C-alpha cells in the first residue's frame, strides 16, 4: 500500500501555545485511521493542517505527493470539519448544486443520488435553516463524498445523529473503504473507533502516539 499522506515533524504554535508538537504520521491507501483525544487536544488542528486550512509553524505535510500549506488544498479529497456550513435559505439540493459548481465534477443526477443515499429528500424545498442537527450532519457528509474523493477527512461524523443515523453512516464509511477510499476520522464514541478503524492514534497536548484499539487487539490475538 502506498502512502496517501506523509506528515513530518509537524508543529503548530499559536500565540506561544504549542497546539501540534512535532508530529510524524504516514497514512496508507485504503485504510481507516482514527484520531482520538479530548477536546482541545489538537485533533481539529491536525485535520485542518492536512486539508490546507492552516500553515505549519514547522514541518511539512504531503498529500498525494504534493506539499500542502494554507490555501493549497489537496486534490481528490473530501472533508467534514466542525459544524457543516450551508446557505440557510437554500434547500439541500440547491446547497450541494452550488458547491458542485466550483469543480463541475458531478451532475444534478449524481447530486440527487447522493442526497438520497444519505437519507434525505432531494426534491424537498425545505430550507437548511429548518433542518435538525442530524439532517445537517447528513448533508455535510453528502457534500464531503459527492465528488468521489480518494481521501476523506471526517471530524466527528456521527455528531447529532440518532441511533439509526449512526448505523447508516458506519455502513457508508465501511462501504467507502471497500471502494478504496482512504479515511481519517475522529469520534468521541469508542464503539465508532473500534468498529471502523484499522489504525488508531491518540493526540494529547499536541503529541500523537499509536493507540491499539479492539480491532488491532483481536488481530494480534489471532
Secondary structure as GFF3:
##gff-version 3
##sequence-region A 1 222
A	DSSP	beta_strand	3	14	.	.	.	ID=ss1
A	DSSP	beta_strand	17	28	.	.	.	ID=ss2
A	DSSP	beta_strand	32	36	.	.	.	ID=ss3
A	DSSP	alpha_helix	43	50	.	.	.	ID=ss4
A	DSSP	beta_strand	58	63	.	.	.	ID=ss5
A	DSSP	beta_strand	66	67	.	.	.	ID=ss6
A	DSSP	beta_strand	77	80	.	.	.	ID=ss7
A	DSSP	alpha_helix	92	103	.	.	.	ID=ss8
A	DSSP	alpha_helix	108	117	.	.	.	ID=ss9
A	DSSP	three_ten_helix	128	130	.	.	.	ID=ss10
A	DSSP	alpha_helix	133	145	.	.	.	ID=ss11
A	DSSP	beta_strand	151	155	.	.	.	ID=ss12
A	DSSP	alpha_helix	163	178	.	.	.	ID=ss13
A	DSSP	beta_strand	182	186	.	.	.	ID=ss14
A	DSSP	alpha_helix	190	196	.	.	.	ID=ss15
A	DSSP	beta_strand	199	204	.	.	.	ID=ss16
A	DSSP	beta_strand	207	211	.	.	.	ID=ss17
A	DSSP	alpha_helix	214	221	.	.	.	ID=ss18
###
